[in-house]
Each structure stands twice: as structure tokens, then as C-alpha cells.
Amino acid sequence: MSDVFEGYERQYCEISANLSRKCTSASILAGEQKKQKVSEIKAGLEDAEALIRKMDLEARSLQPSVKAMLLAKLREYKSDLNNLKSEVKRITSTNANLAARDELLESGMADTLTASADQRSRLMMSTERLNHSSDRVKESRRTMLETEDLGVSILHDLHQQRQSLLHAHNTLHGVDDNIGKSKKILTAMSRRMSRNKWIIGSVIGALVVAIILIMGFVCNYFEIVRGSQPTPQGDLLLESGVSSGQFFYCLCFPIFIFRLREALN
């Protein structure tokens, strides 16, 4: 049970007991004393009604299981308050019909208060539903803002990745250009090496031809010398010269052929 409701209940019980005592004492009084006592009782009734309204609001704001028990107790307090009002009317009334009419009016007012309390309860429930709807709208707005921030972050990351891809693409183009230049340089070097090989081969061939021609001239020379000097010493000299020339020719010719193959390879 709510501590607030218990506090209101305790105050109401004290006021109700006090009003009952005052009604009992007012019924035996007369004149000004009775009027004064009745005024005090009416003031107490107003305080009691205020406490009844506070208890009603507090009970309707609690959980359903506790709410039903408190509303049942509140109906008893309302009935007790109506009895006190009837007692005050009976004391102040000098006419029995007037007292009966006032009692009917009090009953109608009690019904009116009950209807007003029901309307107040429905209004509070509507207000609570509106508050829940407002909370859901705020939560949806917060989720939407978080989603928007996430989308902006993803777009920023995609932009950075796009810049990285463009940079890599440009780098690859630069590498392709460098590879093309290197290929051209290697092709030029290969052509130059081939040209140099052919030049060296041509030079070596020319040297070989020159050597062959020189050897031919040397042989012809020695034959001429042998024909002009038919002496043993001349023949010996000619044979030794021819043998030396042939030996030099046989020695140099394979060397030039080997160098020629190396140059061509």
C-alpha cells in the first residue's frame, strides 16, 4: 500500500472521529453555540472532502491489484462522509421534509462526484497513453538520428576507400608506363648487342680473310724465291719458311674461328 494513501487515511480517520464528536455535542446545543459548532463541523467536512479527493487520485495511480482494494475502502469513507453530512443537515434543519430533500440532494451530489472521479480517471489514463506515445516518438527519433549518423559514417568510409582505389589505379598506370619504358630500353639494348655482334663478326671475318690472303702471298713468295734460287740452302730455307707459314696458319685459323663463334653467340 502507498505511504501517501496511508497518511491521507490516517488524517481522514482523525477528522471523521472529531466530526462525529462535534455532531453529537451540537445536537444538544442551541442558539449561537449550535451555529458556531455547525460552522466548525462544515469546515471539517470540507477538509474531509479534500482528503477523500486526494485519496481517490492516489489510489487510481497505483497498480490494479492495490487499486481495487483502496477504491473499495474509499467508497466506505465516502459513505461515512455522506452520513456525517446527513447528520449535519439533520441538526441544522427544522423541517423534516427539508432534511429529506437535502438528503436526496446529497445523494445526487455523491453520484456527481463519483462520475467526476471516473472522468478524471479516464483523463489521467488518456494523459498516460499520450505520454507513452510521446516517449515512443522520442525513441524513434533517437533511433533515426543514430541511423543517420551511421549512414554518414559509412559514406565517409566509402569515400576514403574510393580515394585509395583511385590512388592505386594511378600508381598502377605509373608502373605500366615504367615497365613499357624498361621494355623499350631492353629492346634497344638487345638490338645494339646484336649489331655489335655482327660488327665484331664482320671484323673477325675480315681479319681471317686478310690472314688467308697474307698466307697466300707468303706461299707465292717462297715459290718464286725457290724458282729463282735452285740451291740446297734455298730449298731448305723455302721449306722451312713454308713449314713455318703453314704452322702459323694452322695455329691462328682455329683461334680466329673460336673467337668468331664467341662473338656471334
C-alpha positions as CSV (number, residue, x, y, z in Angstrom):
1,M,0.0,0.0,0.0
2,S,1.1,3.6,-0.7
3,D,2.6,5.5,2.2
4,V,0.9,8.7,0.9
5,F,-2.5,7.0,0.9
6,E,-2.0,5.7,4.4
7,G,-1.1,9.3,5.5
8,Y,-4.3,10.6,4.0
9,E,-6.3,7.8,5.5
10,R,-4.9,8.5,9.0
11,Q,-5.8,12.2,8.7
12,Y,-9.3,11.4,7.5
13,C,-10.0,9.0,10.3
14,E,-8.9,11.6,12.9
15,I,-11.1,14.3,11.2
16,S,-14.1,11.8,10.9
17,A,-13.9,10.9,14.6
18,N,-13.6,14.6,15.6
19,L,-16.7,15.4,13.4
20,S,-18.7,12.6,15.0
21,R,-18.0,14.0,18.4
22,K,-18.9,17.5,17.3
23,C,-22.1,16.4,15.8
24,T,-23.1,14.6,19.0
25,S,-22.3,17.7,21.0
26,A,-24.1,20.1,18.5
27,S,-27.3,18.1,18.7
28,I,-27.7,19.1,22.4
29,L,-26.8,22.7,21.9
30,A,-28.9,25.6,20.9
31,G,-28.6,29.2,19.7
32,E,-25.3,30.7,18.8
33,Q,-23.3,27.9,20.3
34,K,-25.0,25.5,18.0
35,K,-24.4,27.7,14.9
36,Q,-20.7,28.0,15.9
37,K,-20.4,24.3,16.3
38,V,-22.1,23.7,13.0
39,S,-19.7,26.1,11.3
40,E,-16.8,24.1,12.7
41,I,-18.3,20.9,11.5
42,K,-18.8,22.2,8.0
43,A,-15.2,23.3,7.9
44,G,-14.1,19.8,9.0
45,L,-16.4,18.3,6.3
46,E,-14.6,20.4,3.7
47,D,-11.2,19.1,4.9
48,A,-12.6,15.6,4.9
49,E,-13.8,16.0,1.3
50,A,-10.3,17.3,0.3
51,L,-8.7,14.3,1.8
52,I,-11.2,12.0,0.0
53,R,-10.3,13.5,-3.3
54,K,-6.6,13.2,-2.6
55,M,-7.0,9.5,-1.6
56,D,-9.0,8.9,-4.8
57,L,-6.3,10.3,-7.0
58,E,-3.6,8.4,-5.2
59,A,-5.5,5.1,-5.4
60,R,-6.2,5.4,-9.1
61,S,-2.5,6.0,-9.8
62,L,-1.4,2.7,-8.2
63,Q,-1.2,-0.9,-9.6
64,P,-4.6,-2.6,-10.4
65,S,-4.3,-5.1,-7.6
66,V,-3.8,-2.5,-5.0
67,K,-6.1,0.0,-6.7
68,A,-9.2,-2.2,-6.4
69,M,-8.7,-2.7,-2.6
70,L,-8.1,1.0,-2.0
71,L,-11.1,2.1,-4.0
72,A,-13.3,-0.3,-2.0
73,K,-12.0,1.3,1.2
74,L,-12.5,4.7,-0.3
75,R,-16.2,4.0,-1.0
76,E,-16.6,3.3,2.7
77,Y,-15.0,6.6,3.6
78,K,-17.3,8.4,1.1
79,S,-20.3,6.7,2.7
80,D,-19.2,7.7,6.1
81,L,-18.7,11.3,4.9
82,N,-22.2,11.3,3.4
83,N,-23.6,10.1,6.8
84,L,-21.8,12.9,8.6
85,K,-23.2,15.4,6.1
86,S,-26.7,14.0,6.6
87,E,-26.2,14.3,10.3
88,V,-25.2,17.9,10.0
89,K,-28.2,18.6,7.8
90,R,-30.5,16.9,10.3
91,I,-29.1,19.0,13.1
92,T,-29.4,22.3,11.2
93,S,-32.8,21.6,9.6
94,T,-36.0,22.4,11.4
95,N,-38.2,20.8,8.8
96,A,-38.3,17.1,8.2
97,N,-39.2,17.5,4.5
98,L,-36.3,19.9,4.1
99,A,-34.0,17.4,5.7
100,A,-35.3,14.6,3.3
101,R,-34.8,16.9,0.3
102,D,-31.3,17.8,1.4
103,E,-30.5,14.1,1.8
104,L,-31.7,13.4,-1.7
105,L,-29.5,16.3,-3.0
106,E,-26.5,15.0,-1.1
107,S,-27.0,11.6,-2.7
108,G,-27.2,13.2,-6.2
109,M,-24.0,15.2,-5.4
110,A,-22.3,12.0,-4.3
111,D,-23.2,10.4,-7.6
112,T,-22.0,13.5,-9.4
113,L,-18.7,13.3,-7.5
114,T,-18.3,9.6,-8.4
115,A,-19.0,10.4,-12.1
116,S,-16.5,13.3,-11.9
117,A,-13.9,10.9,-10.4
118,D,-14.5,8.4,-13.2
119,Q,-14.0,11.1,-15.8
120,R,-10.8,12.2,-14.0
121,S,-9.6,8.7,-14.1
122,R,-10.2,8.3,-17.8
123,L,-8.5,11.7,-18.4
124,M,-5.5,10.5,-16.4
125,M,-5.4,7.3,-18.4
126,S,-5.5,9.2,-21.7
127,T,-2.7,11.5,-20.5
128,E,-0.7,8.5,-19.6
129,R,-1.2,7.0,-23.0
130,L,-0.2,10.3,-24.6
131,N,3.0,10.3,-22.5
132,H,3.8,6.8,-23.7
133,S,3.2,7.8,-27.3
134,S,5.5,10.8,-26.8
135,D,8.2,8.5,-25.4
136,R,7.9,6.1,-28.3
137,V,8.1,9.1,-30.8
138,K,11.3,10.3,-28.9
139,E,12.8,6.8,-29.1
140,S,12.0,6.5,-32.8
141,R,13.6,10.0,-33.4
142,R,16.7,8.9,-31.4
143,T,17.0,5.7,-33.5
144,M,16.5,7.7,-36.7
145,L,19.3,10.1,-35.7
146,E,21.6,7.2,-34.8
147,T,20.8,5.5,-38.2
148,E,21.6,8.8,-39.9
149,D,24.9,9.1,-38.2
150,L,25.8,5.5,-39.1
151,G,24.9,6.2,-42.7
152,V,27.1,9.3,-42.8
153,S,30.0,7.3,-41.3
154,I,29.6,4.6,-43.9
155,L,29.5,7.1,-46.7
156,H,32.7,8.7,-45.4
157,D,34.4,5.3,-45.3
158,L,33.3,4.6,-48.8
159,H,34.7,7.9,-50.0
160,Q,38.0,7.1,-48.4
161,Q,38.1,3.7,-50.0
162,R,37.3,5.3,-53.4
163,Q,40.2,7.7,-53.0
164,S,42.5,4.8,-52.1
165,L,41.4,2.8,-55.2
166,L,41.9,5.8,-57.4
167,H,45.4,6.3,-55.9
168,A,46.2,2.6,-56.5
169,H,44.9,2.9,-60.1
170,N,47.1,5.9,-60.8
171,T,50.1,4.0,-59.2
172,L,49.4,1.0,-61.5
173,H,49.3,3.3,-64.5
174,G,52.7,4.7,-63.5
175,V,54.1,1.2,-63.1
176,D,52.8,0.2,-66.5
177,D,54.4,3.3,-68.0
178,N,57.7,2.4,-66.3
179,I,57.5,-1.2,-67.5
180,G,56.9,0.0,-71.1
181,K,59.9,2.3,-70.9
182,S,62.0,-0.5,-69.5
183,K,60.9,-2.9,-72.2
184,K,61.8,-0.3,-74.9
185,I,65.2,0.2,-73.3
186,L,65.9,-3.6,-73.1
187,T,64.8,-4.0,-76.8
188,A,67.1,-1.2,-77.8
189,M,70.0,-2.8,-75.8
190,S,69.3,-6.2,-77.4
191,R,69.3,-4.7,-80.9
192,R,72.6,-2.8,-80.1
193,M,74.2,-6.0,-78.8
194,S,73.1,-7.9,-81.9
195,R,74.5,-5.1,-84.1
196,N,77.8,-5.2,-82.1
197,K,78.0,-9.0,-82.5
198,W,77.6,-8.6,-86.3
199,I,80.2,-5.9,-86.4
200,I,82.7,-7.9,-84.4
201,G,82.0,-11.0,-86.5
202,S,82.5,-9.0,-89.7
203,V,85.8,-7.6,-88.3
204,I,86.9,-11.1,-87.3
205,G,85.9,-12.4,-90.8
206,A,87.8,-9.6,-92.4
207,L,90.9,-10.4,-90.3
208,V,90.6,-14.1,-91.2
209,V,90.3,-13.3,-94.9
210,A,93.3,-10.9,-94.5
211,I,95.3,-13.6,-92.9
212,I,94.4,-16.1,-95.6
213,L,95.4,-13.6,-98.2
214,I,98.7,-12.9,-96.4
215,M,99.4,-16.6,-96.2
216,G,98.7,-17.0,-99.9
217,F,101.1,-14.2,-100.7
218,V,103.7,-15.7,-98.5
219,C,103.5,-19.1,-100.2
220,N,103.6,-17.5,-103.6
221,Y,106.7,-15.5,-102.5
222,F,108.5,-18.6,-101.3
223,E,107.7,-20.4,-104.5
224,I,109.1,-17.5,-106.5
225,V,112.2,-17.5,-104.4
226,R,112.7,-21.2,-104.8
227,G,112.3,-20.9,-108.6
228,S,114.9,-18.2,-108.8
229,Q,117.5,-19.9,-106.4
230,P,117.6,-23.6,-107.0
231,T,120.2,-24.3,-104.3
232,P,120.1,-26.7,-101.4
233,Q,120.2,-23.8,-99.0
234,G,117.4,-22.0,-100.8
235,D,115.3,-25.2,-100.8
236,L,115.9,-25.6,-97.2
237,L,115.0,-22.0,-96.5
238,L,111.9,-22.2,-98.6
239,E,110.8,-25.5,-97.0
240,S,111.4,-24.1,-93.5
241,G,109.5,-20.8,-94.5
242,V,106.6,-22.8,-95.9
243,S,106.5,-25.1,-92.9
244,S,106.5,-22.1,-90.6
245,G,103.8,-20.3,-92.5
246,Q,101.7,-23.4,-92.6
247,F,102.2,-23.9,-88.9
248,F,101.3,-20.3,-88.1
249,Y,98.2,-20.6,-90.4
250,C,97.1,-23.9,-88.8
251,L,97.6,-22.3,-85.3
252,C,95.8,-19.0,-85.9
253,F,92.9,-20.2,-88.1
254,P,91.2,-22.2,-85.3
255,I,91.7,-19.4,-82.8
256,F,90.0,-16.9,-85.1
257,I,87.2,-19.3,-85.8
258,F,86.7,-19.8,-82.0
259,R,86.7,-16.1,-81.4
260,L,84.2,-15.6,-84.2
261,R,81.8,-18.1,-82.7
262,E,82.1,-16.5,-79.3
263,A,81.4,-13.1,-80.7
264,L,78.4,-14.3,-82.7
265,N,77.0,-16.1,-79.6
